Amino acid sequence: MRTFARNAGANVTDPAGSVVFSRGDPGTCMYVMQSGVLEMMIDNAPRSSTARVKEPVELSIIDQRNFRFMVDEAPNFAA
């Protein structure tokens, strides 16, 4: 899945202390962590928490169009 995501989305590297997304941000994409460590609290509401980078992290950002393509190409991706 990581290789698939790396090729399908935009890839970014964020330094420690940066914020990937914040509570209340719209959920317009999915993030696949390629490497690094994130600190995050999770509950049942969408984007109800903030994802802060604990150690440098590389992320693949998958928008809705690419997410649908990935699900069509590899149905187990969304499982």
C-alpha distance (Angstrom), angle and dihedral (degrees) to the residues before:
residue distance angle dihedral
M1 . . .
R2 3.81 . .
T3 3.80 92.5 .
F4 3.79 91.0 46.0
A5 3.81 90.6 50.2
R6 3.81 93.1 45.5
N7 3.80 90.3 56.6
A8 3.82 96.1 41.8
G9 3.79 102.4 47.8
A10 3.76 144.6 39.0
N11 3.79 112.4 -82.7
V12 3.79 122.4 -143.2
T13 3.79 136.3 175.6
D14 3.80 117.8 -145.0
P15 3.82 125.9 -167.5
A16 3.80 124.3 -127.8
G17 3.79 112.6 -77.4
S18 3.79 96.0 29.8
V19 3.80 122.1 121.1
V20 3.82 119.5 -121.8
F21 3.80 93.9 -168.9
S22 3.78 135.8 -17.0
R23 3.75 135.5 -134.5
G24 3.80 109.0 -82.3
D25 3.82 96.0 24.4
P26 3.82 113.7 134.5
G27 3.79 113.6 -101.7
T28 3.81 97.6 -124.3
C29 3.81 97.3 143.4
M30 3.78 144.0 22.0
Y31 3.79 124.4 -122.1
V32 3.80 123.0 -142.6
M33 3.79 112.0 -163.9
Q34 3.80 109.4 -136.0
S35 3.81 95.5 179.8
G36 3.79 140.7 -19.4
V37 3.79 136.5 52.9
L38 3.81 128.6 -72.6
E39 3.78 127.8 -167.5
M40 3.78 111.1 -144.9
M41 3.79 141.2 155.5
I42 3.80 114.4 -144.4
D43 3.79 130.9 -159.0
N44 3.81 135.9 154.4
A45 3.82 99.5 -83.3
P46 3.83 120.9 88.0
R47 3.81 114.2 -103.0
S48 3.75 90.5 -8.6
S49 3.77 92.1 142.6
T50 3.77 140.9 47.4
A51 3.81 122.8 -113.6
R52 3.80 109.9 -145.8
V53 3.81 122.9 -175.9
K54 3.83 112.7 -117.7
E55 3.81 95.3 -179.8
P56 3.82 127.1 10.6
V57 3.79 108.5 -66.9
E58 3.80 136.4 -165.2
L59 3.80 114.9 -149.7
S60 3.78 134.9 -173.5
I61 3.80 110.1 -146.3
I62 3.80 113.3 -148.3
D63 3.82 117.4 -165.7
Q64 3.80 122.5 -153.1
R65 3.82 94.5 -96.0
N66 3.82 92.9 52.6
F67 3.80 91.6 42.5
R68 3.82 90.5 56.9
F69 3.83 89.6 47.6
M70 3.82 91.0 50.5
V71 3.81 91.7 50.2
D72 3.82 90.2 49.8
E73 3.82 92.3 48.4
A74 3.81 97.2 41.7
P75 3.83 111.2 19.0
N76 3.81 91.7 -172.3
F77 3.80 88.8 61.6
A78 3.82 91.5 82.9
A79 3.81 95.1 41.4
